[in-house]
């Protein structure tokens, strides 16, 4: 039945968690269809024509039950309102949606959401590898990540991160369900096929709430033009959803250049391995990024990749600070020399300025600029949050890392960093809860267990922390970063001999591989051996240890705070 007056309503009316699709005659709650008979649905449609107005019972009788007797109508309207309230989870006593005015009629009292149907948020699902060759899987993953990165540069769009999108790889859930889970207006899906040095990509844009194909296009290009192709696809999507590009965004897409096919392939492999965040992953990623710059000496993104590998390898203690963040700084500067509009390069420079130079304000500037160039660069948001935290700006730091987690809720890395920053802010209970959440996302993520143990110690649960770290040390082949934390936990659990044994093990290991003097300092601190602690802190300061920025606020340094040598060290570190 077509009801009078509905022509003035938008196609979809949204209120609370519900939406009424006028064309389909469907009521949906958070995207899922709600069963509702015809007459209750018609009552809802009439009430929604003019929210807040009392609709007399006589009007409902005239429009829905025109030929029925008064007795039939009375039974029918009461039953329809009852069914409607059941569908909405509403009650007559404490109404949220439908208010009854005795002997007069009914009124819709919930606020109607803006009928804006424009698309302002997207999820790019993993592109399907049509070759079905597992060796080409990295290429499809890399093209997906590149498309996400291109779209994320459009400030008017919110784009779901790579880490979250990849959770849907191989899944066959209905697209409206995926969109609802991700909280986006539309979904992009497609396929990619690489044959020799040609690449073909098919992209489809689907409006989430109606599962309607809005746009589809197929592209085929030489692999050398793949960067231009990514920009072309991003611009086409922006045009289709009527998002206006800023002059800077337009300029960015227009200047996409050709890239050597082998260099691009090596870059994709590099990012694939870098995302694993492990010693082997960093080593393999660095080899691929180096291959990329050997093939194409002007490839700025590959230099940024090399910088990230070096800097993070330094923080994890796989290499010395000079080979880590020191080298990372030079590589980031090279990337910016080639392309100063590259968000990733500013992000890379910011991390090395923070960790190697203790240039807190310079790092702050670079991270903010990286986020201005790409507001959804979650790595920049992560490292910016860290820089705010080590400066003691805890409210800003936590707000920024939680923003990053909202952008990428499936990322165990971001969730773990959130746990670290809550620890830094001395919110240890929340840190423990967050780290356990990270371990649900990635059960074997070592940094989450490491951070969990650090917070358990501050809760007074040092023996529990020891148990967590003993398991981690076993499965990671006694990695120095984990040995140091276990030593700290032993000392705080009053297991002095065990702590001293690990301290000696780390000294012995330092003859064959890098071991940060900062880690030795912390075990000495936890053992209340202040002279030993300051000896190793000075060594860490001289070698530009990546761990020095955390000195001022990390709780494990509390035993040193009353010593004048600690104030002197902080003064020389130039904290803002």
ZAMARGU-4260 file (C-alpha; in steps of 0.2 Angstrom, whole numbers, plus 5000, padded with zeros to 4 digits):
<rodrens>
0) 5000/5000/5000 | 5007/5017/4995 | 5003/5030/5009 | 5000/5048/5006 | 5013/5060/5011
5) 5028/5048/5010 | 5034/5056/4995 | 5042/5070/5006 | 5052/5058/5016 | 5070/5053/5012
10) 5072/5035/5006 | 5080/5030/5022 | 5075/5037/5039 | 5087/5034/5054 | 5083/5035/5072
15) 5093/5027/5087 | 5100/5010/5081 | 5086/5009/5068 | 5083/5014/5050 | 5067/5013/5040
20) 5070/5009/5021 | 5054/5017/5013 | 5057/5009/4996 | 5060/4992/5002 | 5047/4993/5016
25) 5060/4986/5029 | 5064/4991/5047 | 5082/4987/5051 | 5092/4987/5067 | 5111/4990/5065
30) 5109/4984/5047 | 5099/4968/5052 | 5081/4966/5046 | 5068/4967/5060 | 5052/4957/5056
35) 5037/4968/5056 | 5020/4965/5050 | 5012/4977/5037 | 5000/4987/5048 | 5013/4991/5062
40) 5025/4996/5048 | 5012/5008/5041 | 5009/5015/5058 | 5028/5018/5060 | 5029/5026/5042
45) 5014/5038/5047 | 5022/5043/5063 | 5039/5047/5055 | 5031/5059/5043 | 5031/5072/5056
50) 5040/5067/5072 | 5034/5076/5087 | 5017/5079/5080 | 5002/5070/5089 | 4994/5058/5075
55) 4976/5057/5080 | 4968/5039/5081 | 4955/5045/5068 | 4969/5049/5055 | 4977/5032/5058
60) 4959/5024/5055 | 4956/5034/5039 | 4973/5030/5032 | 4975/5012/5037 | 4958/5004/5041
65) 4946/5015/5031 | 4933/5002/5029 | 4934/4994/5046 | 4921/4996/5060 | 4926/5006/5075
70) 4927/4990/5086 | 4939/4982/5073 | 4950/4997/5072 | 4951/4998/5091 | 4958/4980/5091
75) 4969/4983/5076 | 4977/4999/5082 | 4981/4992/5099 | 4988/4976/5092 | 4999/4986/5079
80) 5006/4998/5092 | 5010/4983/5103 | 5019/4974/5089 | 5028/4990/5084 | 5034/4993/5102
85) 5040/4975/5103 | 5050/4977/5087 | 5058/4993/5094 | 5061/4987/5111 | 5050/5001/5118
90) 5037/5002/5132 | 5021/5012/5135 | 5027/5016/5153 | 5044/5023/5148 | 5043/5026/5130
95) 5059/5031/5120 | 5051/5030/5102 | 5032/5030/5103 | 5022/5040/5116 | 5003/5036/5119
100) 4992/5051/5123 | 4976/5043/5130 | 4960/5045/5119 | 4970/5056/5107 | 4983/5047/5098
105) 5002/5043/5096 | 5018/5054/5094 | 5035/5049/5088 | 5047/5056/5101 | 5065/5050/5096
110) 5076/5062/5087 | 5077/5058/5068 | 5095/5058/5062 | 5101/5069/5047 | 5095/5061/5031
115) 5113/5063/5024 | 5115/5048/5012 | 5132/5053/5006 | 5147/5041/5008 | 5160/5048/5020
120) 5168/5032/5026 | 5175/5017/5016 | 5182/4999/5019 | 5193/4992/5006 | 5192/4973/5007
125) 5207/4963/5002 | 5208/4962/4984 | 5206/4944/4977 | 5222/4936/4969 | 5215/4930/4953
130) 5231/4920/4949 | 5227/4909/4963 | 5246/4907/4964 | 5251/4908/4983 | 5268/4916/4977
135) 5258/4931/4971 | 5248/4934/4987 | 5259/4948/4993 | 5255/4957/4977 | 5237/4957/4980
140) 5240/4962/4998 | 5251/4976/4993 | 5239/4983/4980 | 5225/4982/4993 | 5237/4992/5005
145) 5242/5004/4992 | 5224/5008/4987 | 5219/5010/5006 | 5234/5022/5007 | 5229/5032/4992
150) 5211/5034/4998 | 5216/5038/5016 | 5225/5054/5009 | 5208/5061/5005 | 5204/5071/5021
155) 5185/5070/5018 | 5185/5051/5019 | 5187/5040/5033 | 5195/5024/5027 | 5197/5008/5037
160) 5215/5003/5040 | 5224/4988/5032 | 5226/4978/5048 | 5207/4979/5051 | 5202/4975/5033
165) 5214/4960/5031 | 5204/4952/5045 | 5190/4949/5031 | 5202/4940/5019 | 5194/4925/5013
170) 5178/4927/5022 | 5161/4927/5013 | 5151/4937/5025 | 5137/4948/5017 | 5144/4965/5013
175) 5130/4975/5024 | 5136/4964/5039 | 5154/4968/5036 | 5150/4987/5034 | 5140/4987/5050
180) 5154/4978/5059 | 5167/4991/5053 | 5155/5006/5054 | 5157/5012/5036 | 5145/5019/5023
185) 5152/5009/5009 | 5163/4994/5004 | 5176/4992/4990 | 5180/4975/4984 | 5188/4969/4969
190) 5201/4958/4960 | 5219/4959/4954 | 5228/4949/4941 | 5246/4951/4937 | 5253/4943/4921
195) 5271/4947/4917 | 5272/4966/4918 | 5254/4969/4916 | 5242/4971/4930 | 5223/4971/4929
200) 5212/4977/4943 | 5193/4977/4944 | 5186/4988/4958 | 5168/4989/4964 | 5160/5001/4976
205) 5145/4995/4986 | 5133/5006/4996 | 5132/4997/5013 | 5115/4999/5019 | 5106/4993/5003
210) 5120/4982/4996 | 5118/4991/4980 | 5133/4992/4967 | 5136/5011/4965 | 5150/5010/4953
215) 5162/4997/4945 | 5177/4999/4934 | 5191/4989/4927 | 5209/4995/4923 | 5223/4987/4915
220) 5241/4995/4915 | 5259/4991/4913 | 5266/4988/4930 | 5277/5003/4928 | 5262/5014/4929
225) 5255/5006/4944 | 5257/5021/4955 | 5247/5031/4942 | 5234/5018/4942 | 5232/5019/4961
230) 5229/5037/4960 | 5217/5036/4946 | 5206/5023/4955 | 5206/5034/4971 | 5201/5049/4961
235) 5188/5040/4952 | 5180/5034/4968 | 5181/5052/4975 | 5172/5058/4960 | 5159/5044/4961
240) 5154/5048/4979 | 5155/5067/4976 | 5170/5070/4988 | 5179/5086/4984 | 5198/5085/4984
245) 5208/5099/4991 | 5221/5107/4980 | 5235/5098/4989 | 5226/5081/4987 | 5223/5085/4969
250) 5241/5089/4966 | 5247/5073/4975 | 5237/5062/4964 | 5242/5071/4948 | 5261/5070/4952
255) 5261/5051/4954 | 5276/5045/4944 | 5281/5029/4934 | 5291/5016/4944 | 5302/5002/4939
260) 5291/4986/4940 | 5304/4976/4949 | 5307/4990/4961 | 5288/4991/4965 | 5287/4972/4967
265) 5302/4973/4979 | 5293/4987/4989 | 5277/4977/4991 | 5287/4962/4998 | 5296/4974/5009
270) 5280/4981/5017 | 5273/4963/5018 | 5288/4957/5029 | 5289/4974/5039 | 5271/4972/5045
275) 5277/4956/5054 | 5287/4966/5067 | 5300/4953/5070 | 5319/4952/5068 | 5318/4941/5053
280) 5304/4952/5046 | 5314/4968/5048 | 5329/4959/5040 | 5319/4952/5025 | 5310/4969/5023
285) 5326/4979/5023 | 5333/4967/5009 | 5318/4970/4998 | 5318/4989/5001 | 5336/4989/4996
290) 5332/4980/4980 | 5319/4993/4977 | 5331/5008/4978 | 5344/4999/4969 | 5332/4997/4954
295) 5325/5014/4956 | 5336/5027/4965 | 5322/5040/4966 | 5309/5029/4975 | 5306/5039/4991
300) 5293/5026/4998 | 5307/5013/4998 | 5319/5024/5007 | 5306/5027/5020 | 5303/5008/5022
305) 5322/5006/5025 | 5321/5020/5038 | 5307/5011/5047 | 5316/4994/5047 | 5332/5002/5054
310) 5323/5012/5068 | 5312/4998/5074 | 5326/4986/5073 | 5335/4998/5085 | 5321/5000/5097
315) 5319/4981/5098 | 5337/4979/5101 | 5342/4969/5086 | 5355/4982/5081 | 5364/4996/5090
320) 5357/5014/5090 | 5369/5020/5077 | 5364/5006/5065 | 5346/5008/5070 | 5338/5025/5073
325) 5354/5034/5068 | 5354/5026/5051 | 5335/5028/5050 | 5337/5047/5051 | 5348/5047/5036
330) 5337/5037/5026 | 5321/5047/5031 | 5330/5063/5026 | 5334/5055/5009 | 5316/5050/5007
335) 5311/5068/5010 | 5324/5075/4998 | 5315/5065/4985 | 5297/5068/4990 | 5294/5080/5005
340) 5275/5077/5003 | 5277/5059/5008 | 5268/5056/5025 | 5277/5040/5028 | 5294/5049/5027
345) 5290/5063/5039 | 5284/5049/5051 | 5300/5040/5049 | 5310/5055/5052 | 5300/5059/5068
350) 5304/5042/5076 | 5323/5044/5073 | 5322/5062/5080 | 5313/5056/5095 | 5324/5040/5099
355) 5341/5045/5092 | 5342/5064/5094 | 5331/5067/5109 | 5323/5081/5098 | 5306/5080/5106
360) 5299/5096/5098 | 5307/5091/5081 | 5298/5074/5082 | 5282/5082/5087 | 5283/5093/5072
365) 5286/5079/5060 | 5273/5068/5067 | 5260/5082/5066 | 5265/5086/5048 | 5264/5067/5043
370) 5246/5067/5050 | 5242/5083/5041 | 5247/5075/5025 | 5238/5059/5029 | 5226/5060/5044
375) 5223/5041/5044 | 5242/5036/5044 | 5240/5025/5060 | 5259/5022/5061 | 5261/5041/5062
380) 5247/5042/5075 | 5255/5028/5085 | 5272/5036/5086 | 5265/5053/5089 | 5255/5046/5104
385) 5272/5039/5110 | 5281/5056/5108 | 5267/5065/5118 | 5268/5051/5131 | 5287/5052/5134
390) 5285/5071/5136 | 5272/5068/5150 | 5257/5075/5140 | 5247/5060/5145 | 5229/5066/5141
395) 5234/5070/5123 | 5244/5054/5121 | 5230/5043/5126 | 5217/5052/5116 | 5229/5050/5101
400) 5232/5032/5103 | 5214/5028/5106 | 5210/5038/5090 | 5222/5026/5081 | 5214/5011/5089
405) 5197/5017/5083 | 5205/5018/5065 | 5212/5001/5067 | 5203/4991/5080 | 5210/4974/5075
410) 5228/4980/5077 | 5237/4971/5091 | 5252/4983/5089 | 5241/4998/5092 | 5232/4990/5106
415) 5248/4986/5114 | 5255/5003/5112 | 5239/5009/5120 | 5244/4998/5135 | 5261/5005/5136
420) 5255/5023/5136 | 5242/5019/5150 | 5257/5011/5159 | 5267/5027/5156 | 5253/5037/5163
425) 5253/5025/5179 | 5236/5019/5175 | 5242/5001/5178 | 5225/4992/5180 | 5219/4999/5163
430) 5236/4994/5155 | 5234/4976/5161 | 5216/4975/5153 | 5222/4983/5137 | 5236/4971/5135
435) 5225/4956/5138 | 5214/4963/5124 | 5229/4964/5113 | 5234/4946/5117 | 5216/4941/5112
440) 5219/4949/5095 | 5236/4941/5093 | 5240/4928/5106 | 5258/4926/5102 | 5262/4945/5101
445) 5278/4946/5112 | 5277/4965/5115 | 5259/4963/5123 | 5265/4950/5135 | 5281/4961/5139
450) 5270/4976/5143 | 5258/4966/5152 | 5272/4960/5164 | 5278/4978/5166 | 5261/4983/5172
455) 5258/4967/5183 | 5274/4972/5192 | 5267/4989/5196 | 5251/4981/5203 | 5261/4972/5215
460) 5260/4955/5206 | 5278/4952/5202 | 5277/4933/5203 | 5263/4933/5190 | 5274/4944/5179
465) 5288/4932/5181 | 5277/4918/5175 | 5272/4927/5160 | 5290/4932/5156 | 5297/4915/5158
470) 5285/4908/5145 | 5289/4922/5133 | 5308/4920/5136 | 5306/4901/5132 | 5297/4904/5115
475) 5308/4918/5109 | 5324/4910/5111 | 5330/4921/5126 | 5329/4937/5116 | 5338/4951/5126
480) 5323/4963/5127 | 5313/4949/5135 | 5328/4943/5147 | 5329/4961/5153 | 5311/4962/5158
485) 5312/4945/5166 | 5327/4951/5176 | 5317/4967/5181 | 5302/4955/5187 | 5314/4944/5197
490) 5321/4959/5206 | 5304/4966/5210 | 5298/4949/5216 | 5313/4949/5228 | 5322/4935/5218
495) 5339/4943/5219 | 5349/4928/5214 | 5338/4925/5198 | 5340/4943/5194 | 5359/4943/5195
500) 5360/4928/5185 | 5350/4936/5171 | 5361/4951/5172 | 5376/4941/5170 | 5368/4932/5155
505) 5365/4948/5147 | 5383/4954/5149 | 5389/4938/5142 | 5377/4940/5127 | 5384/4957/5124
510) 5400/4950/5118 | 5392/4942/5103 | 5377/4953/5099 | 5370/4970/5104 | 5363/4972/5121
515) 5357/4989/5127 | 5365/4996/5142 | 5349/5004/5146 | 5342/4987/5150 | 5356/4983/5162
520) 5353/4999/5171 | 5335/4995/5174 | 5339/4978/5182 | 5352/4987/5193 | 5339/5000/5198
525) 5326/4986/5202 | 5340/4978/5213 | 5342/4995/5222 | 5360/4996/5215 | 5360/5015/5211
530) 5379/5016/5206 | 5377/5002/5193 | 5361/5010/5187 | 5369/5027/5184 | 5384/5019/5176
535) 5374/5010/5163 | 5362/5025/5160 | 5376/5036/5156 | 5382/5023/5143 | 5365/5022/5136
540) 5364/5041/5135 | 5381/5042/5126 | 5376/5029/5113 | 5360/5038/5109 | 5349/5023/5116
545) 5332/5022/5109 | 5326/5019/5126 | 5332/5035/5134 | 5316/5045/5130 | 5306/5034/5141
550) 5317/5038/5156 | 5308/5053/5164 | 5291/5044/5166 | 5293/5025/5166 | 5289/5019/5184
555) 5304/5007/5185 | 5315/5022/5187 | 5306/5028/5203 | 5320/5022/5215 | 5332/5034/5206
560) 5321/5050/5207 | 5328/5056/5224 | 5346/5055/5217 | 5353/5072/5211 | 5361/5062/5197
565) 5344/5058/5190 | 5339/5076/5189 | 5356/5080/5180 | 5353/5066/5167 | 5335/5073/5163
570) 5342/5091/5162 | 5355/5085/5149 | 5341/5076/5139 | 5332/5093/5136 | 5314/5087/5140
575) 5303/5101/5135
</rodrens>
